[in-house]
Amino acid sequence: MEYGGVLLGAPGSVVLHEPSGLLDSPEVRSSDRTLLQRHGASAGTDYLGARVLHLGFTVLDDPGTLAEVLAAFQPAAGDKVLRFAVPGLAGGSGRLTARVRKRSAPVGSVYAAGAVRFDVELYAADPVLYADQEATARVLPLAPRGSVKIFPMRFPWGVMKSGAVYIAPPVDITVDGNTPTWPTFTIAGPAVNPTVINRRTGERITVQLNVPTNEVLTIDTRARSVLLNGASRYGALTPESTWFALTPGTVRLEFDDLLGDKNRGADVRWRSAWI
């Protein structure tokens, strides 16, 4: 594991004992209702709460490492990324964002011998475990827009010389994990009213905006943001646009816009997610 720049459990002066909470299920928030004058209850919708992790490790005789651990595991210091490599969990290499809520480091006989035992409680507001490696893919249009000018016709006549090009059809992407994850789309100009369509669900995101050449439009479905070169363009979303997640399995995404440039497309980034 690695947190705040400190490596835990690898060959070195920090010995990781028994971390808990990674495989545990987070707490559940529900809207269950008691049935009036009847046995039982009416089950409501379940939502996952935060994830709580406990780390136990020992720092061996290295004053420099001890200072780094104390600085990294400082309570009320904000969120940091916890990376972990556990076989069979989150693809073997995962991450989550958490903050230190409690820390215990007794000063006793073991401390005097040059070993400091730490017990740390981490609080992750987002209970989902994400793949440490971000996946990427290219979103292509289904078919070219517009037409090729062939009149006045001149001989010898050739389609390729007239500007027609072959457009590769969209390909399916594979999303690992066992729970939906939120993608980020990046569209480089020029593009007019770009649209990304999820053919698996029929959902789409359309931005009524002219993206000039050399400018970049970023659509972050998790943060619910639309940025053009870092400036918000949230108001350019069309009413039928839906913030959609990528569900595990095979997903087909398509790109479309009014410009119909042969090199048009969007780049999608996501991290597979596990509960």
Buried (B, 14 or more C-beta within 10 A) or exposed (E): BBBBEBBBBEEEBBBBEEBEBBEEEBEEEEEEEEEEEEEEEEEEEEEBEEBBBBBBBBBBEBEEBBEBBBEBBBEEEEBBEBBBBBEEBBBEBBBBBBBBEEBEBEEEEEBEEEBBBBBBBBBBEBBBBBBBEEBEBBBBBBEBBEEEEEEEEEEEEEEEEEEBEEBEEBEEBEBBBEBBBBBBBBBBBBBBBBBBBBBBEEBBBBBBBBBEEEBBBBBBBBEEEBBBEEEEBEEBBEEEBEBBBBBBEEBBBBBBBEBBBBEBBBBBBBBBBBE
